Amino acid sequence: MGLSLNIDMSSTAFIEPLPMIDFVAQLLNRDILVRPLSDSDRVKIKKTLRGVKVEVTHRGNMRRKYRISGLTSQATRELSFPVDDRGTVKTVVQYFMETYGFSIQHTTLPCLQVGNQQRPNYLPMEVCKIVEGQRYSKRLNEKQITSLLKVTCQRPQERELDILQDSGSHQVTPPHHDDFADKCLNSSGGATNNNLMS
């Protein structure tokens, strides 16, 4: 049948770069500021967010990035940590106010944990935004799979039309064949064909 060029595409899901509170509200399909999180909510959030990169928004243009390692079991208002070697302890709420002049509004929500377990770093959800361009590597549910298929599936005729339109806008000059290549093609009966194979 001669030479043919097979053009294919692949698709994947990406995590929407939302503010963290909005992302978690979408994940749980409810307003998380109205009702406290249950243990099963926390497990779902932790499982979904582990390994996801976030950037902090409370430091102006200094958008530092972190990778989430976990979720605190306590609410933000209950969290404290040592700030020096002398054993001085500060609450997360106190620390953010004194260090950044930032007043945490949603103190009943848990904090995201970044860093390692030995020296955890607590980030309130309201100062975090998901970093853009992260591939979603976890298993998709039925609804998500259906949505992805609707967007990516094309009938053969539609795909052929897209390929022809795309190849028409990118004209490529065929490479110069030497005599040896021409002889090989002729002797094997090969020929080029502009028709697409279905």
NUZAVO-116059 format. One record per atom (N, C-alpha, C): x, y, z; residue in one letter. Coordinates in pm, whole numbers, plus 32768, in hexadecimal, padded with zeros to 4 digits. Each point is the difference from the previous one (the first is absolute). Layout:
<recs>
XYZA...
</recs>
This chain:
<recs>
80527F878000M7FAE80798000M8056807F8000M80837FF18002G805680767FFDG801B8036808CG804080748004L8022803D8080L7F878049803AL7FF47FFD8082S7F95804D8041S8037803D8081S7FBF806A802CL80288044807BL7F8C7FF58063L801B7FC48071N7F987FF08065N800C80728065N7F998051800BI80018071805EI7F9F7FE08070I802F8007807BD7FAA7FE38072D8014806B8069D7FA580048061M8010805F806DM7FE07FBA8082M80378035806DS7FE07FC88083S7FCB80718057S7FB07FDB8061S7FC380628059S80117FD4808FS800480618059T80087FE2808ET7FB7806C804ET7FE87FE6807FA7FBB80628056A80678052804DA7FE1807F8013F805480598050F7FB280338078F804880228069I7FC180378077I7FE580937FE8I7F85802B8019E7FDB808B7FE7E8049805A8064E804480697FCFP804D8058805AP7FA88062804DP7FB97FCC8063L7FA28050804FL803C80268087L7FC880668041P80208015808DP7FD97F81804DP804D7FDC8065M7FEE7F7F8043M7F747FEE803AM7FC78066803DI7F7A7FF2803BI7F9A7FE07F94I800B80417F8BD7FA47FE37F91D80137F727FCCD807E7FD57FF7F801C7F797FD0F7FC37F96805CF801380128083V7FCC7F9E8061V7F6780027FFFV7FC480777FF2A7F6D800A7FF8A7FCC7FB37F87A8046800A7F8FQ7FD87FB57F87Q80147F6A8015Q806E7FDC803FL801E7F738019L7F937FBE8055L7FD380478068L7F9A7FCA805BL7F7280227FD4L7FF780567F9CN7F7F80297FC8N7FA580458068N803F80578050R7FB4804E8062R805480758034R7FBE805C8043D80448074803BD80467FD28080D808580018000I804A7FCB8074I800C80668071I7FD2807A7FEAL800880668068L7F857FFE805BL7F997FB77FD7V7F837FFB804DV80007F8F8066V80287F887FD4R7FFC7F8A8055R808C7FC88016R80237FD68079P80867FCA8018P801C7F837FACP807F7FE87FE6L80277F8B7FB2L7FF77F828056L7FCC7F967FC3S7FFB7F7E8045S80857FB87FEBS80117F918047D807A7FB07FEFD800C7FCC7F72D7F8E7FD67FC5S80057FCD7F76S802180707F9DS7FD2807B801CD802580747FADD809780158003D80387FFA8078R809280158011R80507F967FB4R7FD27F848008V80457F927FBAV7FFD80197F69V7F8C80287FCDK7FF0801A7F70K805980747FD4K8003806B8050I805380767FDFI80947FD98000I80297FBB8069K808D7FD7800EK802C7FA87F8CK7FAC7F9F7FDDK801E7FA37F93K800C80497F7AK7FA6805E7FE8T8000804B7F81T807680607FF6T8023803F806FL8064806C7FFCL80907FD48017L80167F878031R808A7FD7801BR805480047F80R806F80498006G805A800C7F8DG7FE180757FA4G7F8F80448016V7FD980727FABV8050807C802BV8028804F7F9DK804B807B801DK7FA080758013K801E80538066V7FB2807A8017V805F80768008V7FCA80777FE4E804D807A8015E7FB880548068E804D80488050V7FC380538068V7FDF808A7FC9V7F9380398031T7FD080807FCBT800C80738065T802B7FE3807BH800380678069H808180557FFEH805B7FE07FA6R808080477FFFR801280597F85R7F9280307FC9G8007805A7F8CG80377FBA7F86G806A803A7FC6N803D7FC87F86N805A7F88801CN80237FE9807DM80567F8D8022M7FAB7F82800BM7FDC7FC97F8ER7FA77F8C7FFBR80517F7F8011R80297FE38079R804E7F888019R7FAA7F827FECR803E7F957FCEK7FB67F857FE2K80287F908060K7F9C7FAE8022Y80147F90805BY7FB57F867FCBY802E7F8A802BR7FBA7F847FDER7FB87FCE807ER7F7F7FE17FF3I7FB07FD68073I80257F72802AI801A7FEF8084S801F7F7B8034S7F8F7FC88055S7FA68058802EG7F927FD08054G7FA0806F8026G7FAA7FDF805FL7F99805B8030L7FFC7FF28098L7FF5806E8048T80007FF88093T7F7B7FC88032T80067FBA8070S7F857FCD803BS7FBB806D8052S804E8063802DQ7FC6806F804DQ7FDC80747FA4Q7FA780558034A7FDD807C7FBAA807680628009A8005805F7FA7T806D80637FFCT800F80488087T7F9180228041R8006804C807ER803E7FB08072R80067F7B7FF2E80377FAA806AE80937FDF7FEAE803780257F8EL80897FD77FDEL806880628036L80697FC78039S80738050802CS807F7FB37FE0S807180478001F80807FC07FDFF8073804E803FF80737FBF8017P807380478039P803F805B7F96P8022807A8027V803B805E7FA0V809780148014V80367FCF8070D8091800A8015D80317F8C8056D80847FFE801BD803D7F94804ED7FE4800C8095D7FCF8073802DR7FE58014808FR7F777FC88029R7FB77FCC7FA0G7F7E7FC4801EG7F8C80617FF9G801680767FC4T7F9380617FEFT7F9B7FC77F9DT7F8180018028V7F957FC77FAEV7FA1806F7FD6V7FD57FFB7F81K7F9D805F7FCEK7F927FB47FB9K7F8880398002T7F947FC37FB2T8011802B7F6FT7FC57FB57FA6V800680217F71V7FBE80887FE8V7F8F80198044V7FB880807FF1V805A8074802CV80407FF18073Q805B80658037Q807680187F9FQ803C7F947FD3Y807680077FA8Y7FE1804D7F80Y7F8F7FE07FBFF7FDD80437F83F7FE480958016F7FC580238072M7FE4808C801CM8082804C801CM80567FC78053E807D80448026E806580057F8EE800B7F957FB4T80667FF77F97T7FD580447F7ET7F847FEC7FD9Y7FD280327F7EY7F93806A8009Y7FCF801C8078G7F92805F800EG7F807FCA7FC1G7FF47F7A7FFDF7F8E7FBF7FC0F7FA57FC38069F7F8280298000S7F9E7FCB805ES7FB57F8A7FC1S80127F898039I7FBE7F887FCCI7F6C80058024I7FAC7FF67F9AQ7F6E80098013Q7FBF7F7B8020Q802E7F977FBEH7FBD7F7D8009H80507FA4805DH7FF9801E8082T80527FB98061T7FCB7F758023T7F857FE07FD5T7FC97F7A801ET802D7F977F9AT8035802D7F8FL80317FA27F9AL80897FC98029L80217F867FD4P80877FCD801CP806880487FAAP807D7FED8022C806D80367FAEC80367F947FA4C803B802B7F92L804A7FA47FABL80887FEE803FL80347F877FF9Q80867FE68033Q805F7FF57F8AQ806E80498008V80697FF67F9BV80837FE3804AV80627FCE7FB9G807B7FDB8044G7FF57F728034G805B7FD9805BN7FFE7F758032N7FBC7FF78088N7FEB7F85802EQ7FB87FE8807EQ804F8031807AQ80857FF97FF6Q8053802A8071Q7FF680988016Q7FFC80487F90R7FF68092800BR7F9180337FA5R7F847FEC8029P7F9280287FA9P7FF180977FF6P7FCF802B7F8FN7FE7808E7FE6N7F6B800B7FE5N7FBA80548049Y7F6F800C7FF4Y7FD980777FAAY7FAA7FE77F9DL7FCC806B7FAAL7F6880028007L7FC5806D802FP7F6C800A7FFFP7FCD7FF77F71P7F8F7FBE7FEDM7FC77FED7F7AM7FEA80847FB7M7FD88067804AE7FDB807E7FBEE8077804B7FC3E807C7FD88020V807380437FC3V803E7FAC7F90V7FBC7F937FD9C80387FA67F9BC7FAC7FFA7F81C80477FF67F91K7FC17FF17F7DK80497F8F7FB8K7FB77FAD7FB9I803E7F907FB8I805180357F8BI80797FCE7FF2V8059802A7F92V7FC87FCA7F7CV800080557F9BE7FCA7FDD7F7CE80557F977FB9E7FBE7FAF7FABG80477FA37FA6G80267F7B803EG7FBE7FD8806EQ80207F80803FQ7FA27F937FCDQ803C7F967FD0R7FB37F8F7FCDR7FC07FB68075R7F827FD97FF0Y7FB97FB48067Y80207F6D7FEBY804C7FC5805BS80307F777FECS7FAA7F978047S7FA2802B8052K7FAB7F9F8048K7F947FC87FA2K7FBC7F9A802ER7F977FC07FB1R7F87805E7FF2R7FCC800B7F86L7F8980537FE9L7F827FB18021L7F978048802DN7F817FBA8018N7FB27FF77F7DN7F8E7FBA8004E7FB07FE97F85E7FD980847FBCE7FD480608050K7FD380817FCAK807380497FBAK80767FFD803EQ807580437FC6Q802C7FBB7F7EQ7FFD7F7B7FFFI80257FB57F87I7FA180247F8EI7F7E8003801ET7F9C80237F9AT8018808C7FC9T801D805F8058S801B808B7FD4S807B80077FA7S806A7FB78026L807C7FFF7FB2L7FE87FC37F76L7FB37F937FFBL7FE27FBF7F80L7FAD805A7FA5L7FA1804A803AK7FAE805C7FB0K805680697FBBK806480308048V805780697FCBV80617FCA7F98V80327F868016T806E7FCF7FACT7FD77FA57F8CT7F8D7FBF800AC7FD77FA37F95C7FD1804C7F85C80307FD67F8DQ7FD8803B7F7FQ7FDE7F917FA0Q7FA0801B7FAAR7FE17FA17F95R807380027F9CR80197F917FB9P80707FFB7FA1P7FFD80737F99P7F8880227FD0Q7FF6806A7F9BQ80298087803AQ7FD98019807EE8025807F8042E809780068015E803A7F91802CR80907FFE8017R804B80147F7CR7FD17FBE7F93E803F800F7F7DE7FFD80927FD5E7F8D80428013L7FF3808D7FDBL80618056804FL800A7FE68084D805E804C8055D80907FEE7FD1D80257F837FDFI80897FE47FD4I801D80477F7CI7FA17FF87FA2L801380417F7FL800C8097800EL7FAC803B8056Q800780918016Q808580258040Q802B7FB08063D807C801D8045D80797FEF7FA4D7FFF7F947FAFS80727FE97FA7S800480677F90S7F8D80377FDCG7FFC80687F99G803F80818030G7FFB80198084S803B807D8034S80947FF08020S80337F857FF9H808E7FE7801BH803C7FB57F89H801B80447F95Q80387FBF7F8AQ808F7FD5801CQ801B7F847FE4V80877FC98017V803D7FDA7F7AV807C802A7FECT80477FDC7F85T80367F73800FT7FDE7FA77FA3P80317F77800CP80987FFC7FF6P80417FA6804BP80927FF97FFAP802E7FCC7F78P807980277FD8H803A7FD57F82H802F7F6F800FH7FD07FA87FA8H802A7F738004H807B7FEE7FA7H805E7FB38030D80717FE17FA8D7FD87F8A7FA6D80537FE27FA0D7FE07F967F9FD7FE77F7A8045D804F7FE38067F7FF37F808044F7F757FF28040F7FCF806A8043A7F7C7FFD8040A7F937FF27F97A800E80487F8ED7F9C7FF77F96D7FF97F727FC8D80787FC17FECK80037F797FCBK7FBD7F9F8060K801980138084C7FC37FA88065C7F69800C7FFDC7FCF807C7FF4L7F6F80157FFEL7FC37FC27F82L804280177F8CN7FCB7FCC7F81N80047F687FFEN806D7FC88034S800C7F6E7FF8S7F9E7FBC805FS7FDA8045806DS7FA27FC0805CS7F7080227FDDS7FF0804F7F97G7F7980237FD5G7FC0806A8056G805280468053G7FCA8067805BG7FDE807F7FB5G7F9A8043802EA7FD980827FC7A7FBE8053806DA800A80817FF3T7FBE80558063T7F73801E7FD3T7FA980138062N7F7480157FE3N7FCA80688061N7FBC80657FCCN7FCC806A8057N7F7E7FDB8044N7FC97F8C7FDFN7F807FD9803EN801A7FC9808CN7FA3801F805BL80097FCB8087L7FBF7F788005L803A7FA8804DM7FC67F7B8010M7FA380048077M7F8D7FBD7FF5S7FA17FFB8072S80107F7D8047S
</recs>
